[in-house]
């Protein structure tokens, strides 16, 4: 199953609840929420109060991407705010195994993200523990960046590694993905696509429909 996860970082914050409702209505199954602390990445975004305030707008999966140092500190609060899936960075966790188990113990799905230059081999010991792996195709911290082409090979190698182990783990790709290159990303082996400006940079409803149509055509 191919899933679109519109990134709220690119949404119009004046009408955030409406933006969430629009993309959910048009077929987005995940809502991608970037939490940034100004330390792990240069930017600061939003946290638990904003997530909690928009939770009532939809029952779609809240896919919370923790771009923060030692994200396990916030796992309980994120669960309380409404997160369904908590994705942490391998580079930000001193004890990744412990953090994964903490997330799953709270009843959330656990994802692990890798920055563009981080090898997929760093996850070899936890591949069977995670529900999703996020391959960053830009350096995290800002929206609207250009897709880094070598990350496609990471997706291919990761999908092959998962297949070899008989694992059906989701692969998410985030950064610089639009209608012009999404098919390449799907062909590489990803099944969850994060899109920010490619969704919210114009008519969000029409853009979501265009992504969903592309997914349907790719599956044929």
C-alpha positions as CSV (number, residue, x, y, z in Angstrom):
1,X,0.0,0.0,0.0
2,X,1.3,3.4,-1.0
3,X,0.7,6.2,1.5
4,X,0.9,10.0,1.2
5,X,2.0,11.9,4.3
6,X,1.6,15.6,3.7
7,X,4.1,17.6,5.8
8,X,2.5,20.3,7.9
9,X,5.8,22.3,8.0
10,X,4.7,23.6,4.6
11,X,1.1,24.3,5.5
12,X,-0.5,27.6,6.1
13,X,-0.4,28.0,9.9
14,X,-3.2,30.5,9.9
15,X,-5.5,27.7,9.0
16,X,-3.7,24.6,10.1
17,X,-6.8,22.7,11.2
18,X,-8.4,23.3,7.8
19,X,-5.3,22.2,6.0
20,X,-5.3,18.9,7.9
21,X,-8.9,18.3,7.2
22,X,-8.4,19.1,3.5
23,X,-5.6,16.6,2.9
24,X,-7.2,13.9,5.0
25,X,-10.5,14.3,3.0
26,X,-8.7,13.9,-0.3
27,X,-6.9,10.7,0.6
28,X,-3.8,11.3,2.7
29,X,-3.6,8.5,5.2
30,X,-0.8,10.0,7.3
31,X,-0.2,13.5,8.6
32,X,3.5,14.2,8.9
33,X,4.4,16.5,11.8
34,X,8.0,17.7,12.1
35,X,9.1,18.5,15.6
36,X,12.4,20.5,15.7
37,X,14.3,21.7,18.7
38,X,16.9,24.1,17.3
39,X,19.7,21.8,18.4
40,X,19.6,18.6,16.4
41,X,18.5,20.8,13.4
42,X,18.8,24.6,13.1
43,X,15.1,25.3,13.0
44,X,12.5,25.3,15.8
45,X,9.0,24.2,14.7
46,X,6.2,23.2,17.1
47,X,5.5,20.7,19.8
48,X,2.8,19.0,21.9
49,X,0.3,21.9,22.3
50,X,0.0,22.3,18.5
51,X,-0.3,18.5,17.9
52,X,-2.9,18.2,20.6
53,X,-4.9,21.1,19.2
54,X,-5.2,19.6,15.7
55,X,-5.7,16.0,16.9
56,X,-9.5,16.4,16.8
57,X,-9.4,17.5,13.1
58,X,-8.9,13.9,11.8
59,X,-8.5,10.3,12.7
60,X,-5.7,9.8,10.2
61,X,-2.3,8.6,11.5
62,X,-0.3,11.3,13.2
63,X,3.2,10.5,12.0
64,X,5.5,12.6,14.3
65,X,9.0,13.1,13.1
66,X,11.2,14.0,16.1
67,X,14.2,16.1,14.9
68,X,15.3,16.6,18.4
69,X,18.2,15.5,20.7
70,X,17.4,12.5,22.8
71,X,13.7,12.2,21.7
72,X,12.9,9.6,24.2
73,X,12.4,12.4,26.7
74,X,9.3,13.5,25.0
75,X,7.7,10.1,24.1
76,X,5.1,10.0,26.8
77,X,4.0,13.6,26.1
78,X,3.8,12.9,22.4
79,X,1.6,9.9,23.0
80,X,-0.6,12.1,25.2
81,X,-0.8,14.8,22.5
82,X,-2.0,12.3,19.9
83,X,1.0,10.8,18.1
84,X,0.3,7.4,16.5
85,X,3.8,6.8,15.1
86,X,6.9,8.4,16.6
87,X,10.0,8.5,14.3
88,X,13.3,9.3,15.9
89,X,16.7,9.9,14.4
90,X,19.4,7.3,14.8
91,X,21.9,10.1,15.0
92,X,20.0,11.7,18.0
93,X,19.6,8.7,20.2
94,X,22.4,7.6,22.5
95,X,20.6,4.3,23.2
96,X,18.5,3.6,20.1
97,X,17.3,0.2,21.2
98,X,16.0,1.6,24.5
99,X,14.2,4.5,22.7
100,X,12.5,2.1,20.3
101,X,11.3,-0.1,23.1
102,X,10.1,2.9,25.0
103,X,8.0,4.1,22.1
104,X,6.4,0.7,21.5
105,X,5.8,0.2,25.2
106,X,3.6,3.4,25.1
107,X,1.5,1.8,22.3
108,X,2.8,3.8,19.4
109,X,4.5,2.6,16.2
110,X,8.2,3.2,16.2
111,X,10.1,4.6,13.2
112,X,13.8,5.4,12.8
113,X,15.1,8.1,10.5
114,X,18.5,8.3,8.8
115,X,20.1,11.5,7.6
116,X,21.3,11.4,3.9
117,X,25.0,10.6,4.8
118,X,24.1,8.0,7.5
119,X,24.6,4.4,6.3
120,X,21.6,2.0,6.4
121,X,23.9,-0.5,8.1
122,X,23.6,1.4,11.3
123,X,20.2,-0.1,11.7
124,X,21.2,-3.7,11.2
125,X,20.6,-4.7,14.8
126,X,17.2,-3.1,15.1
127,X,15.6,-3.8,11.7
128,X,13.2,-6.4,13.1
129,X,12.1,-4.0,15.9
130,X,11.0,-1.0,13.9
131,X,7.7,-0.4,12.0
132,X,9.1,2.2,9.6
133,X,12.4,3.5,8.4
134,X,12.6,7.1,7.2
135,X,15.3,7.8,4.6
136,X,15.9,11.6,4.6
137,X,16.5,12.8,1.0
138,X,17.5,16.2,2.2
139,X,19.4,17.4,5.2
140,X,16.8,17.9,7.8
141,X,15.7,21.3,9.2
142,X,14.2,23.2,6.4
143,X,11.4,22.7,3.8
144,X,11.7,23.2,0.1
145,X,15.1,21.7,-0.4
146,X,16.3,19.8,-3.5
147,X,16.2,16.0,-3.5
148,X,19.6,14.4,-2.9
149,X,19.8,11.8,-5.7
150,X,22.2,9.3,-4.0
151,X,19.5,8.6,-1.4
152,X,17.6,6.6,-4.0
153,X,20.3,3.9,-3.8
154,X,19.9,3.9,0.0
155,X,16.2,3.1,-0.5
156,X,17.0,0.3,-3.0
157,X,19.6,-1.3,-0.7
158,X,17.4,-1.0,2.3
159,X,14.4,-2.6,0.5
160,X,16.7,-5.4,-0.6
161,X,18.0,-5.9,2.9
162,X,14.4,-6.0,4.4
163,X,13.3,-8.5,1.7
164,X,16.3,-10.7,2.4
165,X,15.2,-10.9,6.0
166,X,11.5,-11.4,5.2
167,X,10.5,-8.1,6.8
168,X,7.6,-6.0,5.5
169,X,8.8,-2.8,7.2
170,X,7.6,0.5,5.7
171,X,10.1,2.7,4.0
172,X,9.3,6.4,4.1
173,X,11.2,9.1,2.1
174,X,11.1,12.7,3.1
175,X,12.6,15.7,1.3
176,X,12.3,17.2,-2.1
177,X,9.8,14.7,-3.4
178,X,7.2,16.0,-5.8
179,X,5.1,14.7,-8.7
180,X,8.1,14.9,-11.0
181,X,10.2,12.4,-9.1
182,X,7.8,10.4,-6.9
183,X,7.7,7.5,-9.3
184,X,11.5,7.0,-9.0
185,X,11.1,7.0,-5.3
186,X,8.4,4.3,-5.4
187,X,10.4,2.2,-7.9
188,X,13.4,2.3,-5.5
189,X,11.2,0.6,-2.8
190,X,9.6,3.3,-0.7
191,X,5.9,3.1,0.1
192,X,5.3,6.2,2.3
193,X,5.9,9.5,0.7
194,X,6.3,12.8,2.6
195,X,5.5,15.9,0.6
196,X,5.4,19.4,2.0
197,X,5.6,22.2,-0.5
198,X,4.6,19.8,-3.3
199,X,1.2,19.5,-1.5
200,X,0.7,22.8,0.3
201,X,2.5,25.0,-2.2
202,X,-0.6,25.4,-4.3
203,X,-4.1,23.8,-4.3
204,X,-3.6,21.2,-1.6
205,X,-6.7,19.2,-2.5
206,X,-5.7,18.9,-6.1
207,X,-2.1,18.1,-5.3
208,X,-3.1,15.3,-2.9
209,X,-5.4,13.9,-5.6
210,X,-2.6,14.0,-8.1
211,X,-0.3,12.0,-5.8
212,X,-3.0,9.4,-5.1
213,X,-3.6,9.1,-8.8
214,X,0.2,8.5,-9.4
215,X,0.2,5.8,-6.7
216,X,-2.8,4.1,-8.3
217,X,-1.2,4.1,-11.7
218,X,2.1,2.8,-10.3
219,X,0.3,-0.1,-8.7
220,X,-1.2,-1.3,-12.0
